[in-house]
Amino acid sequence: MKRNVWVICILIALAVAVAVGMVYFFASSVSPEVAALYTFALSNGGLEGPSRIHGRPELESQDHWLIDYKEGGREQYFAPEYKPIKRSQFPDLVVQGDQSQKIFVTHARMFGTAYQKVYLPKGVWRMTCRVKVTNEGQDGQGNPQLSTRVGIHPWGGGVFDDAMIWGKPQVGDSGWIYDEWVEISVVAPVWGSHGTFAFSAKNDYAISSSAFFDDCSISPVQEMTEPTPGPTPGPTATAITCPACPACPTCPACPTVPGAGCDNDAIRETFIEVLESVEFSIP
């Protein structure tokens, strides 16, 4: 008896060790990009360090932020550069905390974004960021070279999906705003279990442009509630009356003599009669 108890205890201990090992293995093998997809609030909205590299040294963003950008295509976009900016080196380019995120390009067109997928309740949400745009340029008609926006995807899709909802760029009462910090925002619903929250910089003309993002946050505006069910609608058409099914014939009983078997032939014949009595039709 004692031996059996020891065997059971050893087996339980082994099972626990295997489970812990599997959890540790999967947790340690998940990449930062995958881990960033499973947040339940906007993480590192202040865009502070540490930072990480996305494949190439010029693609460096703060922790918890993923990046995506357009490259090539009919618009001939070039891959932008991403770089954390420190207050100790550039105090005018950080508005909150010690760092900000820079997205920039040199003499080219760009459309770069940084984003997070956040799990949160269904509802209407607001995202805000503060941004400063420098090295602006204009075409001959006074159109701006660089626009910055924040956006929300209601179902947590990609930042370049058609369903992505982008807010207004850095425009004030007197026109486009450059060389000063300004708040940009967007309000949009989240219909699924999570939404995609992003900020972007888009340069429409081949000129050097830089955007500095800082102090991003999300907040609920309105909670989504399920609609109250109304009265049950009445019938709209006369119900179709189906013909009654044929009566099932009496099945033969097993013989009452002890030890005798059932009459299989009689049972088979009864089943055939039942099938033949049923009319099959396609409505």
C-alpha positions in Angstrom: 0.0 0.0 0.0 2.8 2.4 1.0 4.6 1.5 -2.2 1.6 2.4 -4.3 1.3 5.8 -2.5 4.9 6.6 -3.3 4.5 5.7 -6.9 1.4 8.0 -7.2 3.3 10.8 -5.6 6.3 10.4 -7.9 4.0 10.4 -10.9 2.2 13.6 -9.8 5.6 15.3 -9.2 6.8 14.3 -12.7 3.5 15.7 -14.2 3.9 19.0 -12.4 7.6 19.3 -13.5 6.7 18.6 -17.1 3.9 21.2 -17.0 6.1 23.8 -15.5 8.8 23.1 -18.0 6.4 23.4 -20.9 5.1 26.8 -19.6 8.7 28.0 -19.2 9.6 26.8 -22.7 6.7 28.5 -24.4 7.1 31.7 -22.4 10.8 32.0 -23.1 10.4 31.1 -26.8 7.7 33.8 -27.6 9.2 36.6 -29.6 8.8 40.2 -28.5 6.7 40.8 -31.6 4.2 38.1 -30.6 4.2 39.1 -26.9 3.3 42.7 -27.9 0.1 41.4 -29.4 -1.3 40.3 -26.1 -1.7 43.5 -24.1 -4.8 44.5 -22.2 -4.0 48.2 -22.0 -1.8 50.6 -24.1 1.7 49.7 -23.0 4.5 52.2 -22.8 2.3 55.1 -24.0 5.1 57.5 -22.9 7.4 55.8 -25.5 10.2 55.3 -23.0 13.1 52.8 -23.1 14.2 50.2 -23.5 14.1 49.9 -27.3 14.4 47.1 -29.7 15.6 46.5 -33.3 13.2 45.3 -36.0 15.5 43.4 -38.3 17.7 46.4 -39.3 19.6 49.0 -37.2 17.6 51.9 -38.7 14.3 50.3 -37.5 14.4 50.9 -33.8 11.3 51.5 -31.7 10.5 51.6 -28.0 9.4 48.5 -26.2 5.9 47.2 -26.8 5.5 49.0 -30.1 5.5 47.2 -33.4 6.2 49.0 -36.7 4.8 48.7 -40.2 5.4 50.8 -43.3 4.8 50.9 -47.0 7.6 50.3 -49.4 7.6 50.5 -53.2 4.3 50.3 -55.0 2.8 52.9 -57.3 3.5 55.6 -54.8 7.2 54.7 -54.7 7.4 54.8 -50.9 10.8 54.3 -49.2 11.2 52.5 -45.9 11.3 55.2 -43.2 13.8 55.1 -40.3 12.7 54.7 -36.6 14.8 56.0 -33.8 14.3 56.7 -30.1 15.1 60.3 -29.1 16.6 61.0 -25.6 15.8 64.2 -23.7 19.4 64.4 -22.6 20.5 64.9 -26.2 17.5 66.7 -27.7 15.5 68.4 -24.9 13.2 70.2 -27.4 12.2 66.9 -29.1 10.7 65.2 -26.0 7.6 66.5 -24.4 7.0 64.0 -21.6 9.4 61.7 -19.8 12.9 61.0 -21.1 12.3 59.8 -24.6 10.1 60.1 -27.7 9.8 58.1 -31.0 11.2 59.6 -34.2 9.9 58.5 -37.7 11.8 60.2 -40.6 12.9 59.9 -44.1 15.6 61.6 -46.2 14.6 63.0 -49.7 11.9 60.4 -50.3 8.3 59.6 -49.8 7.3 57.5 -46.7 4.3 56.1 -44.9 5.4 54.7 -41.6 3.4 53.6 -38.5 3.9 52.2 -35.0 1.1 50.3 -33.4 -0.2 48.0 -30.7 -3.0 45.4 -30.6 -4.9 45.9 -27.3 -7.5 43.6 -25.8 -10.3 45.7 -24.2 -14.1 45.8 -23.9 -16.3 46.7 -26.9 -17.0 50.4 -27.0 -16.1 53.8 -28.4 -12.4 54.7 -27.6 -10.3 57.7 -28.0 -6.6 57.6 -28.8 -4.3 60.7 -28.4 -0.7 61.4 -29.0 1.5 64.5 -29.0 3.6 65.1 -32.0 6.1 67.6 -33.3 6.9 67.8 -37.0 10.1 69.4 -38.3 11.8 69.9 -41.7 8.5 70.6 -43.3 8.2 71.5 -46.9 5.4 72.6 -49.3 4.7 72.2 -52.9 4.0 75.2 -55.2 0.4 75.3 -54.0 1.1 75.4 -50.3 0.3 71.7 -49.6 2.1 70.2 -46.6 4.8 67.6 -47.1 4.3 65.6 -43.9 1.1 64.7 -42.1 0.8 62.8 -38.8 -2.3 60.9 -37.6 -3.4 58.4 -35.0 -5.8 55.6 -35.9 -7.9 52.8 -34.6 -8.9 49.5 -36.3 -12.2 48.4 -34.9 -11.5 44.7 -35.3 -7.8 44.6 -34.5 -6.7 44.3 -38.2 -3.6 45.7 -39.9 -2.8 49.4 -40.0 -3.1 49.6 -43.8 -6.5 47.8 -44.0 -9.4 49.8 -45.5 -11.2 49.5 -42.1 -8.5 51.5 -40.3 -9.9 54.8 -39.0 -7.4 57.6 -39.1 -8.0 60.9 -37.3 -7.2 64.4 -38.6 -3.5 65.5 -39.0 -1.7 68.2 -37.2 -3.9 71.1 -38.3 -4.8 74.1 -36.2 -7.1 77.1 -36.8 -4.5 78.8 -38.9 -3.4 75.8 -40.9 -0.8 73.1 -40.6 1.3 73.1 -37.5 5.1 72.6 -37.6 8.0 73.0 -35.1 5.8 72.8 -32.0 4.1 70.1 -30.0 0.5 69.5 -30.8 -2.1 66.9 -29.8 -3.6 64.7 -32.4 -6.5 62.3 -31.7 -9.1 60.0 -33.1 -12.4 58.5 -31.8 -13.6 55.2 -33.2 -15.5 52.1 -32.1 -14.0 48.7 -31.2 -16.3 46.0 -32.2 -14.2 42.9 -31.6 -12.3 41.6 -28.6 -9.4 43.9 -29.4 -8.4 46.9 -31.4 -5.3 48.2 -33.2 -4.0 51.5 -32.0 -1.4 53.3 -34.1 0.3 56.6 -35.0 1.6 57.4 -38.4 3.8 59.8 -40.5 3.1 60.2 -44.2 5.3 62.2 -46.5 3.7 62.9 -49.9 6.7 64.5 -51.6 10.4 63.6 -51.8 11.9 65.9 -49.1 13.5 65.3 -45.8 10.9 65.2 -43.0 10.8 64.1 -39.4 8.0 63.4 -36.9 8.4 63.0 -33.1 5.7 61.2 -31.2 5.3 61.2 -27.4 2.7 60.8 -24.6 0.2 58.5 -26.3 -2.9 57.2 -24.4 -6.3 55.6 -25.0 -9.5 56.1 -23.0 -13.1 54.9 -23.2 -15.7 57.3 -24.6 -18.8 55.1 -24.6 -19.5 51.5 -23.6 -21.2 49.2 -26.2 -24.3 47.5 -24.8 -26.3 44.8 -26.4 -29.7 46.0 -27.8 -32.8 45.2 -25.8 -34.8 42.5 -27.5 -38.1 43.7 -28.8 -41.4 41.8 -29.0 -41.4 38.5 -30.9 -42.8 39.2 -34.4 -45.9 37.4 -35.4 -46.2 34.9 -38.2 -45.9 36.3 -41.7 -47.1 33.3 -43.7 -49.4 30.4 -43.3 -47.6 27.4 -41.8 -47.3 24.4 -44.1 -49.0 21.3 -42.9 -47.0 18.1 -43.4 -48.8 14.8 -44.0 -48.9 12.4 -41.1 -46.2 9.7 -41.1 -47.5 6.1 -41.8 -48.1 3.9 -38.8 -45.3 1.6 -37.9 -46.2 -2.0 -38.1 -46.0 -4.2 -35.1 -42.5 -5.7 -34.7 -42.4 -9.5 -34.1 -41.7 -10.5 -30.6 -39.0 -12.9 -29.5 -40.3 -16.5 -28.8 -41.3 -17.1 -25.3 -39.7 -20.6 -25.2 -36.6 -20.3 -22.9 -33.4 -20.6 -24.8 -34.8 -20.0 -28.2 -33.5 -17.2 -30.4 -35.3 -14.3 -32.1 -36.8 -14.8 -35.5 -34.3 -12.7 -37.5 -36.0 -13.3 -40.8 -39.3 -11.9 -39.4 -37.5 -8.9 -38.0 -35.8 -8.2 -41.3 -39.1 -8.5 -43.2 -40.7 -6.0 -40.8 -37.9 -3.5 -41.4 -38.4 -3.8 -45.1 -42.1 -3.2 -44.7 -41.4 0.0 -42.7 -39.1 1.4 -45.3 -41.4 0.6 -48.1 -44.3 2.4 -46.3 -42.4 5.7 -46.0 -42.7 8.2 -48.9 -39.5 10.2 -49.5 -39.8 13.5 -51.3 -37.8 16.7 -51.8 -39.7 19.8 -50.8 
